[in-house]
Structure formats: structure tokens, C-alpha cells
């Protein structure tokens, strides 16, 4: 892998951005948009994934970068947990749940792969 010059070039950040857009789209619909607590929490969690990847990119060491990537990984898991609440409350359909949950799994896989790369 060549030298990454900008955080926007990191594949896991790109996919986290897509995931965040999916979350914002899902939470803009009724009745999800009326549950301010859950809506805000799942949005913050998804934004946190992107932010941690970007912030980690500007750290001094790979060890610090890995720490931020792990924060992003955990934020992705948090999004997945919130999706269950949204599904149980019928804010999203099973199809929407599956699509967004799978996108989150892809983000986690990319983050894990990037961590392995940085450790090598």
C-alpha cells in the first residue's frame, strides 16, 4: 500500500461516510425523527466513526492511529446496537436494518484490516 496523504483516501473512512449518510437518511423519516434521544445517539455514533479515523490519521505514531481506529470500531458496534432499538420500535424495516447493519460490518472489517496493516 502506498503512502496515504489524506484521511479522505482511507477506505474505511469512505465507507464510514456512506454509513453515516445511510443513518441520517433513515433517521430523517417519521417516526424515527421524533425519537430525539435515539436519533441523536445513532447519528453521533456514526459521525464518531468518521471522526476517529480522521483524527487518528493526524497522530504521530501508528500506535496512536490504531487507538483511534479502535475507537471507530467500537462506535460502529454502537451504531449496530442502536439499529436493534430502531428495528424493535419499528422505526426502520427489517430490510433497512439488514442493509445498514451489513454496511457497518463492512466498515468494521475495513478498520480491522487497516489495524492489521499498521501493526505489520
matplotlib code that plots the C-alpha trace (Angstrom):
import matplotlib.pyplot as plt

x = [0.0, 1.3, 1.5, -1.9, -1.7, -5.2, -7.7, -10.3, -8.3, -8.7, -11.2, -12.7, -13.3, -15.1, -17.3, -18.0, -19.1, -21.5, -22.8, -23.3, -25.3, -27.5, -28.1, -29.0, -31.4, -33.1, -33.4, -35.0, -38.2, -41.2, -41.4, -37.6, -37.1, -39.4, -37.3, -34.8, -32.7, -32.2, -31.9, -29.2, -27.3, -27.1, -26.2, -23.4, -22.1, -21.9, -20.2, -17.8, -16.6, -15.5, -14.1, -12.0, -10.5, -9.7, -8.3, -6.2, -4.7, -3.1, -1.5, 2.3, 2.6, 0.9, 0.1, -1.9, -3.6, -4.5, -6.0, -8.3, -9.2, -10.3, -12.5, -14.0, -14.5, -16.4, -18.5, -19.5, -20.6, -22.6, -24.4, -25.3, -26.7, -28.8, -30.1, -31.7, -33.6, -34.8, -35.9, -37.7, -39.5, -40.4, -38.6, -36.9, -37.9, -36.0, -34.6, -33.3, -31.8, -30.1, -28.7, -27.3, -26.1, -24.2, -22.7, -21.5, -20.0, -18.1, -16.7, -15.6, -13.9, -12.0, -11.0, -9.7, -7.8, -6.2, -5.2, -3.6, -1.7, -0.5, 0.7, 2.8]
y = [0.0, 3.4, 6.3, 7.8, 11.6, 12.5, 10.9, 11.1, 8.5, 5.9, 3.2, 2.7, 6.4, 6.4, 3.5, 5.1, 8.3, 6.2, 4.5, 7.9, 9.1, 6.0, 6.7, 10.3, 9.2, 6.6, 8.9, 11.7, 9.7, 9.5, 8.2, 7.9, 11.6, 12.2, 10.0, 12.7, 10.6, 7.6, 9.7, 11.9, 9.0, 6.9, 10.0, 10.9, 7.3, 7.2, 10.6, 9.4, 6.6, 9.0, 11.5, 8.9, 7.6, 11.2, 12.2, 9.1, 9.8, 13.0, 11.3, 10.9, 7.2, 4.0, 3.0, 6.2, 5.8, 2.2, 3.5, 5.9, 3.2, 1.0, 3.9, 4.0, 0.2, 0.5, 3.3, 1.1, -1.6, 1.1, 2.0, -1.7, -1.9, 1.3, -0.3, -3.1, -0.5, 1.2, -2.1, -3.1, 0.2, -0.2, 2.9, 1.0, -2.1, -5.4, -4.7, -1.3, -2.8, -5.6, -3.1, -0.7, -3.4, -5.0, -1.6, -1.3, -4.8, -3.8, -0.7, -2.9, -5.3, -2.5, -1.0, -4.3, -4.9, -1.4, -2.1, -5.4, -3.5, -0.8, -3.5, -5.3]
z = [0.0, -0.9, 1.5, 2.3, 2.0, 3.2, 5.6, 2.8, 0.9, 3.7, 2.5, 6.0, 6.3, 2.9, 3.9, 7.3, 5.4, 3.4, 6.6, 8.2, 5.2, 5.5, 9.2, 8.5, 5.8, 8.0, 10.9, 8.9, 8.4, 10.8, 13.5, 13.9, 13.6, 16.6, 18.9, 19.6, 22.0, 19.8, 16.6, 18.1, 19.6, 16.5, 14.4, 16.9, 16.9, 13.1, 12.9, 15.6, 13.3, 10.6, 13.1, 14.9, 11.7, 10.6, 14.0, 14.2, 10.8, 12.2, 15.1, 15.4, 15.7, 14.3, 17.9, 18.4, 15.0, 16.0, 19.2, 17.3, 14.8, 17.7, 18.9, 15.5, 15.5, 18.8, 17.6, 14.7, 17.1, 19.0, 15.7, 15.2, 18.7, 18.2, 14.9, 17.0, 19.0, 15.8, 14.4, 17.6, 17.7, 14.0, 13.1, 10.3, 8.3, 8.5, 5.0, 6.1, 9.2, 7.2, 4.7, 7.3, 9.6, 6.7, 5.8, 9.4, 9.3, 6.2, 8.0, 10.9, 8.5, 6.8, 10.1, 11.4, 8.2, 8.4, 12.0, 10.9, 8.2, 10.6, 13.0, 10.3]

ax = plt.figure().add_subplot(projection="3d")
ax.plot(x, y, z, "-o")
ax.set_aspect("equal")
plt.show()
